[in-house]
Amino acid sequence: MINIRKQLLFIGLVFGLMASSIQLIVNIYDYRVTFSEIEKFNKKYEDLSFKSNLLLNEVEYFRNQLTIREVATGKLGMRSPKLKEQVVIHRQVSKK
């Protein structure tokens, strides 16, 4: 009777050990998959952040261009030349 209890306890512990081992393997796999997805999203975040900074610089550049145009036309009285006032300069390229 005691021997059967010990065998049943041993079998139960072995099954528990197997179940916990399988659960550990599943948890490690899930961790690695999740870590891989996080790294992918971090890479995408860095790319989008870089593109966002480029766009912000471009917006700042055009804002500065508009400010320069407003100052030139408003405060300095400058204007774009008319077609008659434009002079075309042709550049000759010398061959060496």
The first five atom37 places (N, CA, C, CB, O) and aatype in JSON, in Angstrom:
{
  "aatype": [12, 9, 2, 9, 1, 11, 5, 10, 10, 13, 9, 7, 10, 19, 13, 7, 10, 12, 0, 15, 15, 9, 5, 10, 9, 19, 2, 9, 18, 3, 18, 1, 19, 16, 13, 15, 6, 9, 6, 11, 13, 2, 11, 11, 18, 6, 3, 10, 15, 13, 11, 15, 2, 10, 10, 10, 2, 6, 19, 6, 18, 13, 1, 2, 5, 10, 16, 9, 1, 6, 19, 0, 16, 7, 11, 10, 7, 12, 1, 15, 14, 11, 10, 11, 6, 5, 19, 19, 9, 8, 1, 5, 19, 15, 11, 11],
  "atom_mask": [
    [1, 1, 1, 1, 1],
    [1, 1, 1, 1, 1],
    [1, 1, 1, 1, 1],
    [1, 1, 1, 1, 1],
    [1, 1, 1, 1, 1],
    [1, 1, 1, 1, 1],
    [1, 1, 1, 1, 1],
    [1, 1, 1, 1, 1],
    [1, 1, 1, 1, 1],
    [1, 1, 1, 1, 1],
    [1, 1, 1, 1, 1],
    [1, 1, 1, 0, 1],
    [1, 1, 1, 1, 1],
    [1, 1, 1, 1, 1],
    [1, 1, 1, 1, 1],
    [1, 1, 1, 0, 1],
    [1, 1, 1, 1, 1],
    [1, 1, 1, 1, 1],
    [1, 1, 1, 1, 1],
    [1, 1, 1, 1, 1],
    [1, 1, 1, 1, 1],
    [1, 1, 1, 1, 1],
    [1, 1, 1, 1, 1],
    [1, 1, 1, 1, 1],
    [1, 1, 1, 1, 1],
    [1, 1, 1, 1, 1],
    [1, 1, 1, 1, 1],
    [1, 1, 1, 1, 1],
    [1, 1, 1, 1, 1],
    [1, 1, 1, 1, 1],
    [1, 1, 1, 1, 1],
    [1, 1, 1, 1, 1],
    [1, 1, 1, 1, 1],
    [1, 1, 1, 1, 1],
    [1, 1, 1, 1, 1],
    [1, 1, 1, 1, 1],
    [1, 1, 1, 1, 1],
    [1, 1, 1, 1, 1],
    [1, 1, 1, 1, 1],
    [1, 1, 1, 1, 1],
    [1, 1, 1, 1, 1],
    [1, 1, 1, 1, 1],
    [1, 1, 1, 1, 1],
    [1, 1, 1, 1, 1],
    [1, 1, 1, 1, 1],
    [1, 1, 1, 1, 1],
    [1, 1, 1, 1, 1],
    [1, 1, 1, 1, 1],
    [1, 1, 1, 1, 1],
    [1, 1, 1, 1, 1],
    [1, 1, 1, 1, 1],
    [1, 1, 1, 1, 1],
    [1, 1, 1, 1, 1],
    [1, 1, 1, 1, 1],
    [1, 1, 1, 1, 1],
    [1, 1, 1, 1, 1],
    [1, 1, 1, 1, 1],
    [1, 1, 1, 1, 1],
    [1, 1, 1, 1, 1],
    [1, 1, 1, 1, 1],
    [1, 1, 1, 1, 1],
    [1, 1, 1, 1, 1],
    [1, 1, 1, 1, 1],
    [1, 1, 1, 1, 1],
    [1, 1, 1, 1, 1],
    [1, 1, 1, 1, 1],
    [1, 1, 1, 1, 1],
    [1, 1, 1, 1, 1],
    [1, 1, 1, 1, 1],
    [1, 1, 1, 1, 1],
    [1, 1, 1, 1, 1],
    [1, 1, 1, 1, 1],
    [1, 1, 1, 1, 1],
    [1, 1, 1, 0, 1],
    [1, 1, 1, 1, 1],
    [1, 1, 1, 1, 1],
    [1, 1, 1, 0, 1],
    [1, 1, 1, 1, 1],
    [1, 1, 1, 1, 1],
    [1, 1, 1, 1, 1],
    [1, 1, 1, 1, 1],
    [1, 1, 1, 1, 1],
    [1, 1, 1, 1, 1],
    [1, 1, 1, 1, 1],
    [1, 1, 1, 1, 1],
    [1, 1, 1, 1, 1],
    [1, 1, 1, 1, 1],
    [1, 1, 1, 1, 1],
    [1, 1, 1, 1, 1],
    [1, 1, 1, 1, 1],
    [1, 1, 1, 1, 1],
    [1, 1, 1, 1, 1],
    [1, 1, 1, 1, 1],
    [1, 1, 1, 1, 1],
    [1, 1, 1, 1, 1],
    [1, 1, 1, 1, 1]
  ],
  "atom_positions": [
    [[0.83, -1.19, 0.0], [0.0, 0.0, 0.0], [0.87, 1.26, 0.0], [-0.94, 0.0, 1.21], [0.63, 2.17, -0.78]],
    [[1.87, 1.31, 0.85], [2.75, 2.46, 0.91], [3.59, 2.52, -0.36], [3.66, 2.39, 2.16], [3.89, 3.61, -0.86]],
    [[3.96, 1.37, -0.88], [4.74, 1.31, -2.1], [3.95, 1.86, -3.29], [5.19, -0.13, -2.37], [4.51, 2.56, -4.13]],
    [[2.66, 1.55, -3.36], [1.8, 2.05, -4.44], [1.66, 3.57, -4.32], [0.39, 1.37, -4.41], [1.68, 4.28, -5.33]],
    [[1.51, 4.07, -3.11], [1.41, 5.52, -2.89], [2.69, 6.23, -3.35], [1.13, 5.84, -1.4], [2.64, 7.29, -3.97]],
    [[3.82, 5.63, -3.03], [5.09, 6.22, -3.44], [5.21, 6.24, -4.97], [6.27, 5.45, -2.82], [5.7, 7.21, -5.55]],
    [[4.76, 5.15, -5.6], [4.82, 5.09, -7.06], [3.88, 6.12, -7.69], [4.46, 3.67, -7.56], [4.25, 6.8, -8.64]],
    [[2.67, 6.24, -7.15], [1.72, 7.24, -7.66], [2.25, 8.66, -7.43], [0.35, 7.07, -6.98], [2.11, 9.52, -8.3]],
    [[2.85, 8.88, -6.28], [3.44, 10.19, -6.0], [4.58, 10.48, -6.96], [3.93, 10.26, -4.54], [4.71, 11.59, -7.47]],
    [[5.41, 9.47, -7.2], [6.53, 9.63, -8.13], [6.02, 9.93, -9.55], [7.41, 8.37, -8.14], [6.52, 10.83, -10.22]],
    [[5.02, 9.17, -10.0], [4.44, 9.39, -11.34], [3.81, 10.78, -11.41], [3.38, 8.3, -11.67], [3.97, 11.47, -12.42]],
    [[3.12, 11.19, -10.37], [2.52, 12.53, -10.34], [3.58, 13.62, -10.41], [0.0, 0.0, 0.0], [3.43, 14.6, -11.13]],
    [[4.66, 13.43, -9.66], [5.74, 14.42, -9.69], [6.43, 14.46, -11.06], [6.78, 14.11, -8.61], [6.8, 15.53, -11.53]],
    [[6.59, 13.3, -11.7], [7.2, 13.26, -13.04], [6.3, 13.99, -14.03], [7.43, 11.79, -13.5], [6.8, 14.78, -14.84]],
    [[4.99, 13.74, -13.98], [4.07, 14.44, -14.88], [4.08, 15.95, -14.6], [2.65, 13.89, -14.73], [4.03, 16.76, -15.52]],
    [[4.13, 16.31, -13.33], [4.21, 17.74, -12.98], [5.49, 18.37, -13.5], [0.0, 0.0, 0.0], [5.48, 19.5, -14.0]],
    [[6.59, 17.63, -13.38], [7.87, 18.11, -13.9], [7.82, 18.28, -15.41], [9.0, 17.16, -13.52], [8.31, 19.28, -15.94]],
    [[7.23, 17.32, -16.11], [7.1, 17.4, -17.57], [6.22, 18.6, -17.96], [6.49, 16.09, -18.14], [6.56, 19.35, -18.88]],
    [[5.1, 18.77, -17.26], [4.2, 19.88, -17.57], [4.89, 21.21, -17.33], [2.91, 19.78, -16.74], [4.77, 22.13, -18.14]],
    [[5.61, 21.33, -16.22], [6.28, 22.61, -15.95], [7.43, 22.84, -16.94], [6.82, 22.63, -14.5], [7.72, 23.98, -17.28]],
    [[8.09, 21.77, -17.39], [9.15, 21.93, -18.39], [8.58, 22.42, -19.72], [9.9, 20.6, -18.6], [9.13, 23.31, -20.36]],
    [[7.46, 21.82, -20.12], [6.81, 22.25, -21.36], [6.34, 23.7, -21.23], [5.61, 21.33, -21.71], [6.48, 24.48, -22.17]],
    [[5.78, 24.05, -20.09], [5.34, 25.44, -19.87], [6.51, 26.4, -19.91], [4.61, 25.56, -18.53], [6.39, 27.5, -20.45]],
    [[7.65, 26.01, -19.36], [8.85, 26.84, -19.4], [9.31, 27.06, -20.84], [9.98, 26.2, -18.58], [9.67, 28.18, -21.22]],
    [[9.29, 26.01, -21.64], [9.68, 26.13, -23.05], [8.73, 27.06, -23.79], [9.71, 24.74, -23.73], [9.17, 27.89, -24.58]],
    [[7.44, 26.92, -23.55], [6.45, 27.79, -24.2], [6.66, 29.24, -23.77], [5.01, 27.34, -23.85], [6.58, 30.15, -24.61]],
    [[6.93, 29.48, -22.5], [7.16, 30.85, -22.02], [8.41, 31.46, -22.64], [7.28, 30.87, -20.49], [8.41, 32.63, -23.01]],
    [[9.48, 30.67, -22.76], [10.71, 31.18, -23.38], [10.45, 31.51, -24.85], [11.85, 30.15, -23.26], [10.92, 32.54, -25.34]],
    [[9.71, 30.65, -25.54], [9.38, 30.91, -26.95], [8.57, 32.2, -27.08], [8.6, 29.72, -27.56], [8.86, 33.03, -27.93]],
    [[7.54, 32.36, -26.24], [6.73, 33.58, -26.27], [7.58, 34.82, -25.98], [5.58, 33.49, -25.26], [7.4, 35.86, -26.61]],
    [[8.49, 34.7, -25.03], [9.37, 35.82, -24.7], [10.22, 36.21, -25.9], [10.28, 35.46, -23.51], [10.35, 37.39, -26.21]],
    [[10.78, 35.22, -26.58], [11.63, 35.53, -27.73], [10.83, 36.12, -28.88], [12.35, 34.27, -28.2], [11.3, 37.04, -29.54]],
    [[9.64, 35.61, -29.12], [8.78, 36.17, -30.17], [8.41, 37.61, -29.83], [7.51, 35.32, -30.36], [8.47, 38.49, -30.69]],
    [[8.04, 37.86, -28.59], [7.67, 39.21, -28.16], [8.86, 40.15, -28.25], [7.12, 39.18, -26.73], [8.72, 41.29, -28.68]],
    [[10.03, 39.69, -27.83], [11.23, 40.51, -27.92], [11.55, 40.85, -29.37], [12.42, 39.79, -27.27], [11.95, 41.98, -29.66]],
    [[11.38, 39.89, -30.27], [11.62, 40.13, -31.69], [10.65, 41.19, -32.23], [11.48, 38.83, -32.5], [11.06, 42.07, -32.98]],
    [[9.39, 41.1, -31.84], [8.4, 42.09, -32.28], [8.73, 43.47, -31.71], [6.99, 41.67, -31.86], [8.59, 44.48, -32.41]],
    [[9.15, 43.52, -30.47], [9.52, 44.81, -29.86], [10.7, 45.43, -30.6], [9.87, 44.63, -28.36], [10.71, 46.63, -30.86]],
    [[11.69, 44.62, -30.94], [12.84, 45.13, -31.69], [12.42, 45.63, -33.07], [13.91, 44.04, -31.84], [12.93, 46.65, -33.54]],
    [[11.49, 44.93, -33.7], [10.99, 45.37, -35.01], [10.29, 46.72, -34.88], [10.04, 44.31, -35.61], [10.48, 47.61, -35.7]],
    [[9.46, 46.86, -33.84], [8.76, 48.12, -33.63], [9.72, 49.24, -33.24], [7.69, 47.96, -32.56], [9.51, 50.39, -33.63]],
    [[10.76, 48.92, -32.48], [11.76, 49.94, -32.15], [12.47, 50.43, -33.4], [12.79, 49.38, -31.16], [12.72, 51.63, -33.54]],
    [[12.79, 49.52, -34.31], [13.43, 49.9, -35.58], [12.49, 50.79, -36.39], [13.83, 48.64, -36.39], [12.91, 51.8, -36.95]],
    [[11.22, 50.4, -36.45], [10.25, 51.2, -37.19], [10.09, 52.58, -36.54], [8.88, 50.47, -37.25], [9.96, 53.58, -37.24]],
    [[10.1, 52.62, -35.2], [9.99, 53.89, -34.48], [11.18, 54.79, -34.8], [9.9, 53.65, -32.97], [11.01, 55.99, -35.03]],
    [[12.38, 54.21, -34.83], [13.57, 55.01, -35.15], [13.5, 55.55, -36.57], [14.84, 54.16, -34.98], [13.85, 56.7, -36.82]],
    [[13.04, 54.72, -37.52], [12.91, 55.18, -38.9], [11.89, 56.31, -39.0], [12.5, 54.01, -39.82], [12.13, 57.32, -39.66]],
    [[10.75, 56.13, -38.34], [9.72, 57.17, -38.39], [10.17, 58.44, -37.68], [8.42, 56.66, -37.76], [9.85, 59.55, -38.12]],
    [[10.91, 58.29, -36.61], [11.44, 59.46, -35.91], [12.42, 60.22, -36.79], [12.13, 59.04, -34.6], [12.4, 61.45, -36.83]],
    [[13.27, 59.48, -37.51], [14.21, 60.11, -38.42], [13.47, 60.86, -39.53], [15.16, 59.06, -39.03], [13.81, 62.0, -39.85]],
    [[12.46, 60.21, -40.12], [11.67, 60.87, -41.18], [10.94, 62.09, -40.63], [10.67, 59.88, -41.8], [10.83, 63.11, -41.31]],
    [[10.43, 61.98, -39.41], [9.75, 63.11, -38.79], [10.69, 64.29, -38.61], [9.15, 62.7, -37.44], [10.32, 65.43, -38.88]],
    [[11.91, 64.02, -38.17], [12.89, 65.09, -38.01], [13.24, 65.73, -39.35], [14.16, 64.57, -37.34], [13.4, 66.94, -39.44]],
    [[13.35, 64.9, -40.4], [13.6, 65.46, -41.73], [12.46, 66.37, -42.18], [13.81, 64.33, -42.75], [12.69, 67.45, -42.72]],
    [[11.24, 65.92, -41.94], [10.08, 66.74, -42.33], [10.02, 68.03, -41.51], [8.79, 65.94, -42.15], [9.68, 69.08, -42.05]],
    [[10.34, 67.95, -40.23], [10.35, 69.17, -39.41], [11.41, 70.16, -39.91], [10.61, 68.82, -37.93], [11.17, 71.36, -39.93]],
    [[12.57, 69.64, -40.3], [13.61, 70.51, -40.86], [13.15, 71.14, -42.16], [14.91, 69.73, -41.08], [13.42, 72.31, -42.43]],
    [[12.46, 70.35, -42.98], [11.98, 70.87, -44.26], [10.91, 71.95, -44.03], [11.41, 69.73, -45.12], [10.9, 72.97, -44.72]],
    [[10.01, 71.72, -43.07], [9.0, 72.72, -42.75], [9.67, 73.99, -42.25], [8.0, 72.18, -41.68], [9.28, 75.09, -42.63]],
    [[10.67, 73.85, -41.4], [11.4, 75.02, -40.89], [12.09, 75.77, -42.03], [12.44, 74.58, -39.84], [12.11, 77.0, -42.05]],
    [[12.65, 75.02, -42.98], [13.31, 75.65, -44.13], [12.31, 76.47, -44.93], [13.97, 74.58, -45.03], [12.59, 77.63, -45.27]],
    [[11.15, 75.88, -45.24], [10.16, 76.61, -46.03], [9.57, 77.77, -45.24], [9.06, 75.68, -46.49], [9.23, 78.8, -45.82]],
    [[9.44, 77.62, -43.94], [8.96, 78.72, -43.12], [9.96, 79.88, -43.18], [8.74, 78.26, -41.65], [9.57, 81.04, -43.28]],
    [[11.25, 79.55, -43.12], [12.28, 80.59, -43.23], [12.24, 81.24, -44.61], [13.67, 80.0, -42.97], [12.42, 82.45, -44.72]],
    [[12.01, 80.44, -45.66], [11.92, 81.01, -47.0], [10.74, 81.97, -47.11], [11.78, 79.89, -48.04], [10.85, 83.03, -47.73]],
    [[9.61, 81.6, -46.51], [8.45, 82.5, -46.53], [8.74, 83.78, -45.75], [7.21, 81.8, -45.95], [8.34, 84.86, -46.17]],
    [[9.43, 83.66, -44.63], [9.78, 84.84, -43.85], [10.7, 85.75, -44.65], [10.45, 84.44, -42.52], [10.53, 86.97, -44.65]],
    [[11.68, 85.17, -45.32], [12.6, 85.97, -46.14], [11.83, 86.67, -47.25], [13.71, 85.08, -46.74], [12.07, 87.84, -47.53]],
    [[10.9, 85.95, -47.89], [10.11, 86.55, -48.98], [9.24, 87.69, -48.44], [9.22, 85.48, -49.66], [9.13, 88.74, -49.08]],
    [[8.63, 87.5, -47.27], [7.79, 88.55, -46.69], [8.62, 89.79, -46.36], [7.08, 88.04, -45.44], [8.19, 90.91, -46.62]],
    [[9.8, 89.59, -45.79], [10.66, 90.73, -45.46], [11.11, 91.43, -46.73], [11.89, 90.28, -44.64], [11.12, 92.66, -46.8]],
    [[11.48, 90.65, -47.75], [11.98, 91.24, -48.99], [10.88, 92.03, -49.7], [12.52, 90.15, -49.92], [11.13, 93.14, -50.18]],
    [[9.68, 91.48, -49.77], [8.62, 92.19, -50.49], [7.97, 93.28, -49.64], [7.56, 91.2, -50.94], [7.65, 94.35, -50.16]],
    [[7.79, 93.03, -48.36], [7.09, 93.99, -47.52], [7.96, 95.13, -47.03], [0.0, 0.0, 0.0], [7.62, 96.29, -47.23]],
    [[9.07, 94.81, -46.4], [9.88, 95.84, -45.77], [10.9, 96.45, -46.73], [10.6, 95.28, -44.58], [11.19, 97.65, -46.64]],
    [[11.43, 95.65, -47.64], [12.46, 96.17, -48.54], [11.92, 96.61, -49.89], [13.53, 95.13, -48.74], [12.64, 97.24, -50.67]],
    [[10.67, 96.28, -50.17], [10.07, 96.71, -51.43], [10.6, 95.96, -52.65], [0.0, 0.0, 0.0], [10.52, 96.46, -53.77]],
    [[11.14, 94.79, -52.45], [11.67, 94.02, -53.57], [10.53, 93.3, -54.27], [12.74, 93.0, -53.08], [9.47, 93.07, -53.69]],
    [[10.77, 92.96, -55.54], [9.78, 92.22, -56.32], [10.52, 91.33, -57.3], [8.8, 93.19, -57.06], [11.71, 91.5, -57.54]],
    [[9.8, 90.38, -57.86], [10.4, 89.51, -58.87], [10.55, 90.3, -60.17], [9.53, 88.23, -59.1], [9.69, 91.12, -60.48]],
    [[11.63, 90.06, -60.93], [11.81, 90.81, -62.17], [10.8, 90.37, -63.22], [13.23, 90.62, -62.71], [10.38, 89.21, -63.28]],
    [[10.41, 91.34, -64.05], [9.51, 91.02, -65.16], [10.32, 90.34, -66.25], [8.81, 92.3, -65.71], [11.55, 90.35, -66.22]],
    [[9.63, 89.76, -67.2], [10.31, 89.01, -68.25], [11.24, 89.9, -69.05], [9.29, 88.36, -69.19], [12.31, 89.45, -69.46]],
    [[10.87, 91.16, -69.27], [11.72, 92.1, -70.02], [12.98, 92.44, -69.24], [10.95, 93.38, -70.36], [14.02, 92.75, -69.83]],
    [[12.89, 92.39, -67.93], [14.03, 92.78, -67.09], [15.01, 91.63, -66.83], [13.52, 93.31, -65.77], [16.1, 91.86, -66.3]],
    [[14.64, 90.43, -67.19], [15.5, 89.28, -66.94], [16.62, 89.22, -67.97], [14.69, 87.98, -66.94], [16.39, 89.47, -69.16]],
    [[17.82, 88.88, -67.53], [18.98, 88.74, -68.4], [19.45, 87.29, -68.29], [20.12, 89.75, -68.02], [19.7, 86.78, -67.2]],
    [[19.57, 86.65, -69.45], [20.02, 85.26, -69.48], [21.51, 85.25, -69.75], [19.24, 84.43, -70.55], [21.98, 85.88, -70.71]],
    [[22.26, 84.56, -68.94], [23.71, 84.46, -69.1], [24.04, 83.02, -69.47], [24.47, 84.91, -67.8], [23.69, 82.08, -68.75]],
    [[24.72, 82.87, -70.6], [25.14, 81.54, -71.04], [26.57, 81.32, -70.6], [24.99, 81.38, -72.59], [27.43, 82.18, -70.78]],
    [[26.82, 80.19, -70.05], [28.15, 79.87, -69.56], [28.81, 78.9, -70.52], [28.1, 79.29, -68.12], [28.21, 77.89, -70.9]],
    [[30.02, 79.2, -70.9], [30.74, 78.3, -71.79], [31.63, 77.41, -70.94], [31.58, 79.09, -72.84], [32.33, 77.88, -70.04]],
    [[31.59, 76.14, -71.24], [32.4, 75.18, -70.51], [33.65, 74.91, -71.34], [31.61, 73.85, -70.22], [33.56, 74.49, -72.49]],
    [[34.79, 75.14, -70.75], [36.04, 74.89, -71.47], [36.47, 73.45, -71.28], [37.15, 75.86, -71.0], [36.38, 72.91, -70.18]],
    [[36.93, 72.85, -72.35], [37.39, 71.46, -72.3], [38.89, 71.47, -72.07], [37.03, 70.68, -73.6], [39.62, 72.19, -72.75]],
    [[39.33, 70.69, -71.15], [40.76, 70.63, -70.84], [41.38, 69.38, -71.4], [41.0, 70.7, -69.34], [42.58, 69.16, -71.24]]
  ]
}
